[in-house]
Amino acid sequence: VCLLMSRTLDTNYKPSDEEPFMNERQKSYFRSKLTSWKNDILREARGTLESLQEENTNHPDLADRASSETDRSIELRARDRQRKLIGKIDSAIQRLEEGTYGFCEETGEPISLKRLDARPIATLSIEAQERHERREKVYRDE
């Protein structure tokens, strides 16, 4: 009963600024969130792979074949983005293990819990991310 209770409580748990930053409960929360996200992506990827294997690519009509190949290309690009996302998720889990998760790579300051909840793979605080994007824009515009 106790184990069941703690699981129920954990599903309702939201990290708060009122508690110590990156305490065990917060680490557990983000580890669970990251693992669940990764599992969802892997499940979707398996589904895509199965549907691509089942799809009959022998379309006699040229327009149907072109449409099918376009759909397939878009799906494969989306899967490639998700493959890269899995790498970022794994990296975030590794930072959790190392004790560096939740801290800005640029400033070393804690990243806000709201940002981490919305983007659990974030490595920069909002301020550092904005500076990074402004620098990128300057280089792009030159």
Phi and psi in degrees as GROMACS dihedral restraints (atoms count N, CA, C in turn):
[ dihedral_restraints ]
;  ai    aj    ak    al  type     phi  dphi    fc
    3     4     5     6     1   -60.9    20    10
    4     5     6     7     1   -43.5    20    10
    6     7     8     9     1   -63.3    20    10
    7     8     9    10     1   -43.2    20    10
    9    10    11    12     1   -62.2    20    10
   10    11    12    13     1   -41.3    20    10
   12    13    14    15     1   -61.9    20    10
   13    14    15    16     1   -45.5    20    10
   15    16    17    18     1   -66.2    20    10
   16    17    18    19     1   -35.4    20    10
   18    19    20    21     1   -65.4    20    10
   19    20    21    22     1   -40.7    20    10
   21    22    23    24     1   -63.2    20    10
   22    23    24    25     1   -43.1    20    10
   24    25    26    27     1   -64.7    20    10
   25    26    27    28     1   -40.4    20    10
   27    28    29    30     1   -64.7    20    10
   28    29    30    31     1   -31.8    20    10
   30    31    32    33     1   -69.8    20    10
   31    32    33    34     1   -23.9    20    10
   33    34    35    36     1   -94.4    20    10
   34    35    36    37     1    -6.3    20    10
   36    37    38    39     1   -71.7    20    10
   37    38    39    40     1   135.5    20    10
   39    40    41    42     1  -129.1    20    10
   40    41    42    43     1   129.9    20    10
   42    43    44    45     1   -56.7    20    10
   43    44    45    46     1   145.2    20    10
   45    46    47    48     1  -131.2    20    10
   46    47    48    49     1   147.4    20    10
   48    49    50    51     1   -68.6    20    10
   49    50    51    52     1   -10.9    20    10
   51    52    53    54     1   -78.1    20    10
   52    53    54    55     1   -13.6    20    10
   54    55    56    57     1  -109.1    20    10
   55    56    57    58     1   164.0    20    10
   57    58    59    60     1   -58.6    20    10
   58    59    60    61     1   138.2    20    10
   60    61    62    63     1   -65.6    20    10
   61    62    63    64     1   132.1    20    10
   63    64    65    66     1    55.6    20    10
   64    65    66    67     1    42.5    20    10
   66    67    68    69     1   -71.8    20    10
   67    68    69    70     1   174.6    20    10
   69    70    71    72     1   -58.3    20    10
   70    71    72    73     1   -37.0    20    10
   72    73    74    75     1   -67.4    20    10
   73    74    75    76     1   -40.9    20    10
   75    76    77    78     1   -66.4    20    10
   76    77    78    79     1   -42.9    20    10
   78    79    80    81     1   -59.6    20    10
   79    80    81    82     1   -43.9    20    10
   81    82    83    84     1   -62.9    20    10
   82    83    84    85     1   -41.6    20    10
   84    85    86    87     1   -59.5    20    10
   85    86    87    88     1   -50.1    20    10
   87    88    89    90     1   -71.0    20    10
   88    89    90    91     1   -35.0    20    10
   90    91    92    93     1   -61.1    20    10
   91    92    93    94     1   -44.7    20    10
   93    94    95    96     1   -64.4    20    10
   94    95    96    97     1   -43.1    20    10
   96    97    98    99     1   -62.5    20    10
   97    98    99   100     1   -45.3    20    10
   99   100   101   102     1   -66.4    20    10
  100   101   102   103     1   -43.5    20    10
  102   103   104   105     1   -64.6    20    10
  103   104   105   106     1   -42.4    20    10
  105   106   107   108     1   -63.0    20    10
  106   107   108   109     1   -42.9    20    10
  108   109   110   111     1   -61.3    20    10
  109   110   111   112     1   -46.0    20    10
  111   112   113   114     1   -61.5    20    10
  112   113   114   115     1   -44.9    20    10
  114   115   116   117     1   -62.5    20    10
  115   116   117   118     1   -38.4    20    10
  117   118   119   120     1   -62.0    20    10
  118   119   120   121     1   -44.2    20    10
  120   121   122   123     1   -63.6    20    10
  121   122   123   124     1   -44.7    20    10
  123   124   125   126     1   -63.4    20    10
  124   125   126   127     1   -38.6    20    10
  126   127   128   129     1   -63.7    20    10
  127   128   129   130     1   -44.2    20    10
  129   130   131   132     1   -62.9    20    10
  130   131   132   133     1   -40.9    20    10
  132   133   134   135     1   -62.8    20    10
  133   134   135   136     1   -41.8    20    10
  135   136   137   138     1   -61.8    20    10
  136   137   138   139     1   -41.3    20    10
  138   139   140   141     1   -62.7    20    10
  139   140   141   142     1   -41.8    20    10
  141   142   143   144     1   -63.9    20    10
  142   143   144   145     1   -44.8    20    10
  144   145   146   147     1   -59.7    20    10
  145   146   147   148     1   -44.4    20    10
  147   148   149   150     1   -62.9    20    10
  148   149   150   151     1   -43.3    20    10
  150   151   152   153     1   -69.0    20    10
  151   152   153   154     1   -34.6    20    10
  153   154   155   156     1   -68.0    20    10
  154   155   156   157     1   -36.1    20    10
  156   157   158   159     1   -71.3    20    10
  157   158   159   160     1   -34.8    20    10
  159   160   161   162     1   -77.2    20    10
  160   161   162   163     1   -28.0    20    10
  162   163   164   165     1   -62.8    20    10
  163   164   165   166     1   133.2    20    10
  165   166   167   168     1   -85.6    20    10
  166   167   168   169     1   112.4    20    10
  168   169   170   171     1   -89.2    20    10
  169   170   171   172     1     4.0    20    10
  171   172   173   174     1   -90.1    20    10
  172   173   174   175     1    71.4    20    10
  174   175   176   177     1   -90.3    20    10
  175   176   177   178     1   121.8    20    10
  177   178   179   180     1   -68.6    20    10
  178   179   180   181     1   -31.2    20    10
  180   181   182   183     1   -82.3    20    10
  181   182   183   184     1   129.1    20    10
  183   184   185   186     1   -61.0    20    10
  184   185   186   187     1   -39.6    20    10
  186   187   188   189     1   -66.6    20    10
  187   188   189   190     1   -41.1    20    10
  189   190   191   192     1   -63.3    20    10
  190   191   192   193     1   -41.6    20    10
  192   193   194   195     1   -64.9    20    10
  193   194   195   196     1   -44.3    20    10
  195   196   197   198     1   -63.0    20    10
  196   197   198   199     1   -43.1    20    10
  198   199   200   201     1   -62.7    20    10
  199   200   201   202     1   -43.7    20    10
  201   202   203   204     1   -63.6    20    10
  202   203   204   205     1   -42.9    20    10
  204   205   206   207     1   -66.5    20    10
  205   206   207   208     1   -36.4    20    10
  207   208   209   210     1   -64.5    20    10
  208   209   210   211     1   -47.3    20    10
  210   211   212   213     1   -58.3    20    10
  211   212   213   214     1   -43.6    20    10
  213   214   215   216     1   -63.5    20    10
  214   215   216   217     1   -42.9    20    10
  216   217   218   219     1   -63.5    20    10
  217   218   219   220     1   -43.7    20    10
  219   220   221   222     1   -62.7    20    10
  220   221   222   223     1   -43.2    20    10
  222   223   224   225     1   -63.7    20    10
  223   224   225   226     1   -41.9    20    10
  225   226   227   228     1   -67.0    20    10
  226   227   228   229     1   -36.9    20    10
  228   229   230   231     1   -64.6    20    10
  229   230   231   232     1   -41.9    20    10
  231   232   233   234     1   -62.1    20    10
  232   233   234   235     1   -42.2    20    10
  234   235   236   237     1   -64.6    20    10
  235   236   237   238     1   -36.2    20    10
  237   238   239   240     1   -65.3    20    10
  238   239   240   241     1   -41.0    20    10
  240   241   242   243     1   -62.1    20    10
  241   242   243   244     1   -40.3    20    10
  243   244   245   246     1   -69.9    20    10
  244   245   246   247     1   -31.4    20    10
  246   247   248   249     1   -62.8    20    10
  247   248   249   250     1   -42.9    20    10
  249   250   251   252     1   -65.3    20    10
  250   251   252   253     1   -36.5    20    10
  252   253   254   255     1   -63.9    20    10
  253   254   255   256     1   -39.0    20    10
  255   256   257   258     1   -60.6    20    10
  256   257   258   259     1   -39.1    20    10
  258   259   260   261     1   -60.5    20    10
  259   260   261   262     1   -40.3    20    10
  261   262   263   264     1   -69.2    20    10
  262   263   264   265     1   -36.8    20    10
  264   265   266   267     1   -65.0    20    10
  265   266   267   268     1   -45.6    20    10
  267   268   269   270     1   -60.3    20    10
  268   269   270   271     1   -39.4    20    10
  270   271   272   273     1   -64.0    20    10
  271   272   273   274     1   -41.1    20    10
  273   274   275   276     1   -64.7    20    10
  274   275   276   277     1   -40.9    20    10
  276   277   278   279     1   -63.7    20    10
  277   278   279   280     1   -39.2    20    10
  279   280   281   282     1   -62.6    20    10
  280   281   282   283     1   -41.1    20    10
  282   283   284   285     1   -64.7    20    10
  283   284   285   286     1   -34.2    20    10
  285   286   287   288     1   -61.1    20    10
  286   287   288   289     1   -44.4    20    10
  288   289   290   291     1   -65.0    20    10
  289   290   291   292     1   -36.7    20    10
  291   292   293   294     1   -81.8    20    10
  292   293   294   295     1   -15.3    20    10
  294   295   296   297     1    87.1    20    10
  295   296   297   298     1    13.2    20    10
  297   298   299   300     1  -104.3    20    10
  298   299   300   301     1    -3.5    20    10
  300   301   302   303     1   -63.7    20    10
  301   302   303   304     1   138.0    20    10
  303   304   305   306     1    91.8    20    10
  304   305   306   307     1    -2.5    20    10
  306   307   308   309     1  -111.1    20    10
  307   308   309   310     1   136.6    20    10
  309   310   311   312     1   -61.8    20    10
  310   311   312   313     1   129.3    20    10
  312   313   314   315     1   -65.8    20    10
  313   314   315   316     1   -25.7    20    10
  315   316   317   318     1   -87.7    20    10
  316   317   318   319     1   -43.6    20    10
  318   319   320   321     1  -107.6    20    10
  319   320   321   322     1   -19.5    20    10
  321   322   323   324     1    80.2    20    10
  322   323   324   325     1    -3.4    20    10
  324   325   326   327     1   -78.8    20    10
  325   326   327   328     1   155.0    20    10
  327   328   329   330     1   -62.4    20    10
  328   329   330   331     1   139.3    20    10
  330   331   332   333     1   -83.0    20    10
  331   332   333   334     1   139.5    20    10
  333   334   335   336     1   -59.1    20    10
  334   335   336   337     1   144.1    20    10
  336   337   338   339     1   -61.9    20    10
  337   338   339   340     1   -34.8    20    10
  339   340   341   342     1   -62.6    20    10
  340   341   342   343     1   -42.1    20    10
  342   343   344   345     1   -65.0    20    10
  343   344   345   346     1   -45.7    20    10
  345   346   347   348     1   -64.4    20    10
  346   347   348   349     1   -35.6    20    10
  348   349   350   351     1   -67.1    20    10
  349   350   351   352     1   -39.0    20    10
  351   352   353   354     1   -77.6    20    10
  352   353   354   355     1   -35.7    20    10
  354   355   356   357     1  -136.6    20    10
  355   356   357   358     1    78.6    20    10
  357   358   359   360     1   -62.0    20    10
  358   359   360   361     1   -12.7    20    10
  360   361   362   363     1   -95.8    20    10
  361   362   363   364     1     5.8    20    10
  363   364   365   366     1   -58.7    20    10
  364   365   366   367     1   137.8    20    10
  366   367   368   369     1  -117.1    20    10
  367   368   369   370     1    -7.5    20    10
  369   370   371   372     1  -125.4    20    10
  370   371   372   373     1   146.8    20    10
  372   373   374   375     1   -67.5    20    10
  373   374   375   376     1   166.4    20    10
  375   376   377   378     1   -58.5    20    10
  376   377   378   379     1   -43.9    20    10
  378   379   380   381     1   -62.1    20    10
  379   380   381   382     1   -46.1    20    10
  381   382   383   384     1   -66.0    20    10
  382   383   384   385     1   -37.5    20    10
  384   385   386   387     1   -64.5    20    10
  385   386   387   388     1   -42.0    20    10
  387   388   389   390     1   -64.0    20    10
  388   389   390   391     1   -41.9    20    10
  390   391   392   393     1   -60.8    20    10
  391   392   393   394     1   -43.8    20    10
  393   394   395   396     1   -60.4    20    10
  394   395   396   397     1   -44.9    20    10
  396   397   398   399     1   -67.1    20    10
  397   398   399   400     1   -37.1    20    10
  399   400   401   402     1   -64.0    20    10
  400   401   402   403     1   -42.7    20    10
  402   403   404   405     1   -62.6    20    10
  403   404   405   406     1   -42.5    20    10
  405   406   407   408     1   -60.2    20    10
  406   407   408   409     1   -42.4    20    10
  408   409   410   411     1   -63.9    20    10
  409   410   411   412     1   -41.6    20    10
  411   412   413   414     1   -61.1    20    10
  412   413   414   415     1   -45.3    20    10
  414   415   416   417     1   -66.8    20    10
  415   416   417   418     1   -35.9    20    10
  417   418   419   420     1   -67.2    20    10
  418   419   420   421     1   -37.6    20    10
  420   421   422   423     1   -76.0    20    10
  421   422   423   424     1   -16.4    20    10
